[in-house]
Amino acid sequence: MPIGAVIARYLKRFEAADPLWFYLHVSCQLLAYILGGLAGFGSGIFLGARSHGIEHSSHKIIGIVLFCLATAQVFGGLVRPDKDSKYRPFFNWFHLLAGCSTLILGILNIYKGFDILHAAKFWRLAYSGVILTLLLATLLLEIYTRWCMPVAKRSMSDTVDNNTSTVVAVAAMEV
């Protein structure tokens, strides 16, 4: 899911990547929804039913919220307004906030799952390495698109794009 978010945030700024960036973004997010959302939610229900007397309420609640947010994102994508619609800015803000929330809660819930499973330190370190690598790539792309890319190539007309980096940076710092 984070890769799909990075694709949407940075690849769309290159005119030559249109509409490829959109199809890559949707593909990554749908794959994440199927594997993480549907399979994860189904696994949670299955394991919860087989674990009588064992309760991991915070992990469970975060998982339910994640499933609801991700499902809202999928259905929101199906009914998104046209680019010139007066409702498009509202959709963009919803999509941004729900997407950032999903990313942050997803990362948090994976760490909670490591704690529940008493996973070996290797898994926590490996996952942390992947997340930090994605965070570093995002930071480098942000620097490049903000300060190194010629102004003519930037696509900053979207109202969400002007504030997205601040929201993403604050969200990333909370993780």
N, C-alpha and C positions, 0 to 999 in steps of 0.2 A: 504494500500500500504506500509506503513512503516514496518508493521509486515512481509510482504513478503521479504522486503529488509534485515531485521534482520535475517530472516531464511537463506537467501542465503549467507549472510556474515559470520554467525557463525555456523550454523548447519552443513554446508558442511565440516567443519573442523574435524568432527568426522566420521571416516571411517564406523562405524556401521550405520550411517544415510544416506549412499549413496545407492540408488538414491532417498530415501524418501525426502531429503531436496529439491531436484529439483522439484519434483511433488508438494510439499507444496508451494514452491516459485511460481511456475507457477499458481497454483490454486488461491493463494492470489492475485497475480497481475491481473489475468483475472477477478476475482470477482471485484477488484477495478476498472479495466478498464470498465467493464459493468456498475457497479453502479455509479462510479464517472465520467468516461469518456463519455460513450454513454448516460446514463440517465441525467447526468449533462449538457452535451452539448445540448441534446434535450430540456431539461427544459429551458436552457438559450435562445435558439432560440424561443421557445414558449412564454416565458415571455417577451422577447424583442419585439416580434411582437404585444403583447397585451399592451405594455407600450409606447404608442405614446408620444413623446416629453420628455421622461425620458431617459437619457443616462448615463451609468456607464462605460465609455470607458476603464479605466484601468482594471477593473474587467473582462470586455469582452475580451480585448486583452490578458490578462493573461490566461483566459479560452481557447481561441483559441490556444495559444501557448502550453498549457497543453495538449489539445486534440491532437495536431500534434505530440508532443513528445511521448505521450502515444501510439498513433497509430504506430509511427515509432518503438517503443519498441516491440509492438506485432508483427509487420511484420518482424522486425529484429530477433526476437526469432524464427520465422518460417524458416528463411533462414540462421541461424547462422552456421558458418563453423565448421567442425569437430575439436576436441581438438588438433589434430596434424597438422592442416592446417596452412600455413604461414600467412593467413589472420586473424586467431583467435585473436592475440593480438589487432588488429585494432577493431575487433568486441567487445572485452572485454572493451577497452577504451571508445568506443561509448556507450556501454550498461551502463557502470559506470557513465559517464558524463550525459547522457540523464536521467538515473534513479535518480541521485542526484538532477539534475535540476527540474525534475518532482516533487520530494518530497518537495523541498524548495518552488517552485512556488505554489504547491497545498496547503501547509500550509498557505502561504501568502494570497492566493485567498480566502481561507475559512474565514480568519479574515476580508478581504475586504467585503465578503458577510455578515458577522455579522454587519459591519458598515452600509451597504446598508439597511439591514432589521431592523436596530435599535434593534437588538436582546437584550433580557434581559441579564444582567451581568452574570447570572448563566450559560448561554450557552458558553460564552467566557471563563469563569473560568473552566467549565467542560472540554471543548476542550483543554484548556491550561494544565489542569491536565493530560489528556490522553497523550498529546505530551511530557510533562515533564517526565511522567512515562516511556514512550518508550525511551526517551533520556537517562534516568538514567539506564534503562535495557541495552541499547546499550553500555553505558560507562562501566558498570560492566562486560559485556561480552567481551568487548575489553580488559579490564584489565586482565580478566581471561585467554583469549586466547593468549595474548601477554606475560604475565609474570608468570602465574600460571600453565598453561598447559605444560606437558612435551614436550620437543622439538621434540621427535620422533612422537608425535601425530599430530603436526601441519602440515598443508598442505599449505605451503607458496610458492609453486613452480610457481603459477600463477603470471605473471608479474603485473597484476592489483592489486592483493592482497597486494603486498608490499607497495603500495602507497594509497590504498583505505582508510585506517583509517585516514590518514592526510586529504584527501579530504572530508570525511564525517565529521570529527571533525570541520574543517573550515566551512563547509556548515551549520552544526548544530549551530555554534556560530553566524552565520549571521541571523538566525531566531530569 
